[in-house]
């Protein structure tokens, strides 16, 4: 409600961080935005850009605890460490085994699955 103030006293601006302010924006910081670039919802799956596919398919078992049923594999190409669970094994594995595997997204990152020993 207006209690005797001017129109300029009622105007609020949004700064670059999305906060309300009474200071007008700096005209030199103006950014042009195309209407097509504004998204107000999650894009459809077919419209989204594809995520980078990791191609590690071979690696070495760095740790495996048979009593707990899990371990880690270090990818040969990337050097990344991947979690492996006994449910994702085709062959029984031990530490320092060379293995081939596929990657699937798990709850906490990429998991090695369909793990089998290679020569």
Secondary structure, 3 states (H helix, E strand, C coil): CCCCCCHHHHCCEECCCCCEECCCCCHHHCCCCCHHHCCCCCCCHHHCCCCCCCCCCEEEEEEEECCCCEEEEEECCCCCEEEEEHHHECCCCCCCCEEEEEEEECCCCEEEEEEEECC
